[in-house]
């Protein structure tokens, strides 16, 4: 029997007990992106036909990080948007679900634009309402 082969219950040969360790030196993976560079990359993803994964690959950014930058930019724009008013139309004789609710049902705010109806619980917070309206606007831009 050769020395490299071991029998059941025997200790491994000394050369079998060593493991290879790789040491990586140099710049770490975490980078600090300037805000103007982030904004330019995010803007590039908003162009018609742009794919986030392709833009991320081209700039050496993880796609998940780029999606996080897009979400942060969207939240900043919603937070800085001035509060506005929408025209409310009430048709005589209509039976709107927002106006007719039972004692245990939550009233609903309804908005309709370009054939898309948005229903938001009346007790939803400001952030939820702004996010829903922002999502409706984004869906309209994608059409």
C-alpha positions in Angstrom: 0.0 0.0 0.0 1.4 3.4 -0.9 1.8 6.3 1.6 -0.8 8.5 -0.2 -3.6 5.9 0.2 -5.1 5.6 3.6 -7.1 2.7 5.1 -10.3 3.2 7.0 -9.6 4.6 10.5 -6.1 5.8 9.7 -4.9 9.4 9.9 -4.6 11.2 6.5 -1.1 11.6 5.1 0.5 15.0 6.0 0.2 16.3 2.5 -3.6 15.7 2.7 -4.0 17.9 5.8 -2.8 21.2 4.2 -5.2 23.6 2.7 -4.7 26.3 0.2 -5.3 29.9 1.3 -5.6 32.8 -1.1 -4.9 36.3 0.0 -6.3 39.1 -2.0 -4.7 42.5 -1.7 -5.6 45.9 -3.2 -8.6 48.1 -3.2 -11.7 46.7 -1.5 -15.0 46.2 -3.4 -16.8 49.0 -1.5 -16.7 52.3 -3.4 -17.9 55.7 -2.5 -19.9 57.0 -5.5 -20.3 60.8 -5.8 -23.9 62.0 -5.9 -23.6 63.5 -9.3 -22.2 60.3 -10.8 -25.0 58.3 -9.1 -27.6 60.7 -10.6 -26.1 60.4 -14.1 -26.2 56.6 -13.9 -29.8 56.6 -12.6 -30.8 59.1 -15.3 -29.3 56.7 -17.9 -31.6 53.9 -16.6 -34.7 56.1 -17.2 -34.1 56.5 -20.9 -36.5 54.7 -23.2 -35.4 51.1 -23.9 -32.7 51.2 -21.2 -32.2 48.0 -19.1 -30.9 48.5 -15.6 -28.8 45.4 -15.7 -27.0 46.6 -18.9 -26.4 50.1 -17.5 -25.1 48.5 -14.2 -22.7 46.2 -16.0 -21.4 49.1 -18.2 -20.6 51.2 -15.1 -19.4 48.3 -12.9 -22.2 48.6 -10.4 -24.3 45.8 -9.0 -27.8 45.9 -10.4 -29.3 45.7 -6.9 -27.4 48.8 -5.9 -28.6 50.7 -8.9 -32.2 49.7 -8.1 -31.6 51.1 -4.6 -30.2 54.4 -6.0 -33.3 54.6 -8.3 -35.7 54.0 -5.3 -33.8 56.6 -3.2 -34.0 59.2 -6.0 -37.8 58.5 -6.5 -38.4 59.0 -2.7 -36.4 62.2 -2.7 -38.4 63.6 -5.7 -41.7 62.6 -4.0 -40.6 64.2 -0.7 -39.6 67.5 -2.5 -42.7 67.6 -4.7 -45.1 70.4 -3.6 -48.4 69.3 -2.3 -51.2 70.0 -4.8 -54.9 69.7 -5.2 -56.9 67.5 -7.6 -60.3 68.4 -8.9 -63.0 66.2 -7.4 -66.0 65.4 -9.5 -69.2 64.1 -7.9 -71.9 63.1 -10.3 -75.5 63.4 -9.2 -77.1 60.0 -8.6 -73.7 58.1 -8.8 -73.0 55.4 -6.3 -69.3 55.7 -5.6 -67.6 53.1 -3.4 -65.7 55.9 -1.8 -68.9 57.5 -0.6 -70.9 54.3 0.3 -69.3 52.2 2.9 -70.6 50.1 5.7 -69.8 50.6 9.4 -66.9 48.2 9.3 -65.5 49.1 5.9 -62.7 51.6 5.4 -63.6 54.6 3.2 -61.6 54.6 -0.1 -60.2 57.5 -2.1 -60.6 56.8 -5.8 -58.8 58.4 -8.7 -59.1 57.6 -12.4 -56.8 58.8 -15.1 -56.5 57.5 -18.7 -58.6 54.5 -17.9 -56.7 53.5 -14.8 -58.5 53.5 -11.5 -56.5 54.0 -8.3 -58.2 53.0 -5.0 -56.4 54.1 -1.8 -57.8 53.5 1.7 -58.7 56.9 3.2 -56.7 56.1 6.3 -53.5 55.5 4.4 -50.5 57.6 5.4 -49.1 60.4 3.3 -46.1 58.3 2.1 -48.4 55.5 0.9 -50.6 57.9 -1.0 -47.7 59.6 -2.6 -46.1 56.2 -3.5 -49.4 55.0 -5.1 -49.7 58.2 -7.1 -46.0 58.1 -8.1 -46.5 54.5 -9.2 -49.5 55.5 -11.3 -47.5 58.3 -12.9 -44.6 55.9 -13.6 -46.9 53.4 -15.2 -48.3 56.2 -17.4 -44.8 57.2 -18.5 -44.0 53.5 -19.5 -46.9 53.4 -21.9 
